Amino acid sequence: MKTYNPSIMADKLTHHMRVWVQSVHETLNNGVDMGTPKSSHPLDGSVNAGVYNVFDKGNSSGVLIRVAASGSTGTGAPYSWPASGSLKIAHGLLRQPIGFKIVDKDKTVDVFRTAPPDKDFITLAPTDKTASVTLYIF
């Protein structure tokens, strides 16, 4: 399904209405994305080889965050699993997240909450701290 191009009716809409309608039109026609990589190429030569580590927010209401394996250095990932305990992630949603999904991992691992999330942070722990993961927090 494609939306009707709002530029055809631009002269009949107020500026603010036109901006809103164009935003809806672009989102529906270009698709909803979860985020885009900040770099043009994924990393090479590290534990995260071939994987993007830092993301810009997409047009959805969640964020992509890379968490590197415990003890790994020079990965470019904004977080890495601590040697013990949980990881407190500043998600930046400005609201309590509904949840999270693992969207990439380099080995078999599960990630679970260790405390209730709030509007600023979500606290997580992996079943294997030697795994690197990309999380979508929404």
C-alpha positions in Angstrom: 0.0 0.0 0.0 1.2 3.5 -0.9 -0.1 6.7 0.6 -1.4 9.6 -1.5 1.5 12.1 -2.0 0.7 15.1 0.3 2.6 17.5 -2.0 -0.4 17.4 -4.4 -2.5 19.1 -1.7 0.2 21.3 -0.2 -1.6 24.5 -0.9 -4.7 23.4 1.0 -2.8 22.5 4.2 -1.3 24.6 6.9 2.5 24.4 7.3 2.3 22.3 10.4 -0.3 20.0 9.0 1.7 19.6 5.8 4.9 18.7 7.8 3.0 16.1 9.8 1.3 14.6 6.7 4.7 14.4 4.9 6.2 12.7 7.9 3.5 10.1 8.0 3.8 9.7 4.2 7.6 9.2 4.3 7.4 6.7 7.2 4.7 4.6 5.5 6.4 4.6 2.1 10.0 4.3 3.3 9.3 1.8 6.0 10.0 1.8 9.7 13.6 1.3 10.7 15.0 0.3 14.1 18.2 2.3 13.6 21.1 2.8 11.3 24.8 2.3 11.8 26.8 5.4 12.5 29.8 4.1 10.5 29.8 3.2 6.9 31.6 -0.2 7.5 31.4 -2.8 10.3 34.4 -3.5 12.4 37.1 -5.9 11.4 39.8 -7.7 13.4 38.1 -7.7 16.8 35.6 -9.8 18.7 32.9 -7.9 16.9 34.3 -8.4 13.4 31.7 -7.8 10.7 29.2 -6.2 13.1 28.2 -2.5 13.6 28.7 -1.3 17.1 27.2 2.2 17.3 23.8 3.2 15.9 21.7 6.3 15.2 18.1 6.1 16.4 15.7 5.1 13.6 12.1 6.3 13.2 10.7 3.7 15.6 10.5 4.3 19.3 13.3 2.1 20.4 17.1 2.1 20.4 19.8 -0.3 19.2 22.7 -0.8 21.7 25.8 -3.0 21.2 27.2 -4.7 24.3 30.7 -6.3 23.9 32.0 -9.4 25.6 33.4 -9.0 29.1 37.0 -8.0 29.1 37.1 -7.1 25.4 38.8 -3.8 24.5 38.9 -1.6 21.4 35.5 -2.8 20.1 33.9 0.6 19.7 30.8 -0.7 21.5 29.3 1.7 24.0 29.0 -1.0 26.7 30.6 -4.3 27.7 29.4 -6.9 30.2 31.1 -6.4 33.6 33.2 -9.3 35.0 30.5 -9.8 37.7 27.1 -8.5 38.3 24.7 -6.7 36.0 25.1 -4.0 33.4 23.1 -0.7 33.8 22.3 0.7 30.4 21.2 4.3 29.8 18.7 3.7 27.1 17.7 7.3 26.4 14.0 6.6 25.7 12.8 9.0 28.4 10.1 6.5 29.3 10.1 3.1 30.9 10.9 0.5 28.2 8.4 -2.2 27.3 11.2 -4.7 26.9 14.2 -5.7 24.7 15.1 -8.2 22.1 18.5 -9.7 21.1 18.9 -8.8 17.4 22.5 -10.1 17.0 24.8 -12.3 19.0 28.1 -14.0 18.4 27.3 -17.2 20.4 24.5 -18.9 22.3 23.4 -16.5 25.0 20.3 -15.2 26.7 19.9 -11.8 28.3 17.6 -11.1 31.2 16.5 -8.2 33.4 18.0 -8.1 36.9 16.0 -5.0 38.1 12.8 -3.2 37.0 13.6 -0.8 34.2 12.8 2.9 34.6 12.7 6.0 32.3 16.5 6.3 32.2 18.0 2.8 32.7 17.5 -0.9 32.1 19.7 -3.3 34.0 20.6 -6.6 32.3 22.8 -9.6 32.6 23.8 -12.4 30.1 24.0 -16.1 30.7 27.4 -16.0 29.1 29.6 -12.8 29.7 31.9 -13.8 26.8 29.2 -13.2 24.3 28.7 -9.9 22.4 25.1 -8.9 21.6 23.1 -6.1 19.9 19.9 -5.3 21.8 16.9 -3.5 20.6 15.3 -1.7 23.6 11.8 -0.5 23.0 
